[in-house]
Amino acid sequence: MTTQIFHDTEADRSFKAKRISGRILIYGILIVWAFISIFPIYWTITTSFKMAPDVMKGNMVPWWDYIPKWLGWRSLGLSPDTIANESTVREEFLKRFWNSTVVAVSASMLAVMLGSMTAYGLSRFNYRFGFMRNPDISFFFLSQLILPPVVLALPFLVLYKSLAMLDTRIGLILLYTLTVLPIVIWIMRDQFGSIPTELEEAALVDGLSIWGAFLTIILPIAAPGMVASFILSLVLTWNEYFFAALLTSSHATTLPVMVASQTGSQGISWWSMAALSFAAILPLIIIGIALERFIIKGMAAGAVK
């Protein structure tokens, strides 16, 4: 009896040791991955407070390797000693920031609206277009992302010039909506696919129309997926550079174009670029933190049915 208890105790200790070792390994991997993910943001923030020699030397730790200065933020008119004064660069930054906000938010909202309706139709009804069925149509939308953007540069440039849509916000909004629409359709198709069809059938029995059931029953349930789609679309359109640089020149230019323009005769102004980059990504960080639970729910839609 004593021998059996001894063996059970040894087995429990071995199990606990393996369990603790497994947790340490998992948490160690997560810590390393978190460091890798957060390091670019850390580098951007610290670089915005560096002088030129500190950037070239690769100094990383404030107050240890270097003394932080407001050089990067002063160049944008956003430092404490310049924020109250007039600044042409700050006015340009606010203009580009507003352009990015209007274009990204409008394109994301439009993509979510159109993508949700398209995804609902693909998840609830059977379509036939020649040899194509619902799975083929869904893949057709996704296949639009395979084509490199540079291939579309000349056609869009000629089209927008003929329509007088160059350097306009509406031109970027329509183009960005087109680019993120396939992603929204695929996310929302899985979201709607995880919702039982019995809910619509019950709503139809109660007298609601298809649109009524969609707007009052299905959309509230699919809200997490819509929020996740909106945030993903917002990130993609907010950071888009290629078409913004190609199709705009002054009036509708966005923040990524301004970030890329931080060069001069003496090279790249890393401190200015870092300050501008952090000011540009700060709204996305705040939105991501505030709506994290919706992102997780939306991206996990359809995983468990």
Stockholm file with secondary structure:
# STOCKHOLM 1.0

chainA/1-305         MTTQIFHDTEADRSFKAKRISGRILIYGILIVWAFISIFPIYWTITTSFKMAPDVMKGNMVPWWDYIPKWLGWRSLGLSPDTIANESTVREEFLKRFWNSTVVAVSASMLAVMLGSMTAYGLSRFNYRFGFMRNPDISFFFLSQLILPPVVLALPFLVLYKSLAMLDTRIGLILLYTLTVLPIVIWIMRDQFGSIPTELEEAALVDGLSIWGAFLTIILPIAAPGMVASFILSLVLTWNEYFFAALLTSSHATTLPVMVASQTGSQGISWWSMAALSFAAILPLIIIGIALERFIIKGMAAGAVK
#=GR chainA/1-305 SS CHHHHHHHHHHHHHHHHHHHHHHHHHHHHHHHHHHHHHHHHHHHHHHTTCCHHHHHHTCCSBTTTBCCCSHHHHHTTCSTTTTTSCCHHHHHHHHHHHHHHHHHHHHHHHHHHHHHHHHHHHHHSCCCBTTBCHHHHHHHHHHTTTSCGGGGHHHHHHHHHHTTCTTCHHHHHHHHHHHHHHHHHHHHHHHHHTSCTHHHHHHHHTTCCHHHHIIIIIHHHTHHHHHHHHHHHHHHHHTCCHHHHHHCSSSSCCHHHHHHTCEETTEECHHHHHHHHHHHHHHHHHHHHHTHHHHHHHHTTTSCC
#=GC SS_cons         CHHHHHHHHHHHHHHHHHHHHHHHHHHHHHHHHHHHHHHHHHHHHHHTTCCHHHHHHTCCSBTTTBCCCSHHHHHTTCSTTTTTSCCHHHHHHHHHHHHHHHHHHHHHHHHHHHHHHHHHHHHHSCCCBTTBCHHHHHHHHHHTTTSCGGGGHHHHHHHHHHTTCTTCHHHHHHHHHHHHHHHHHHHHHHHHHTSCTHHHHHHHHTTCCHHHHIIIIIHHHTHHHHHHHHHHHHHHHHTCCHHHHHHCSSSSCCHHHHHHTCEETTEECHHHHHHHHHHHHHHHHHHHHHTHHHHHHHHTTTSCC
//
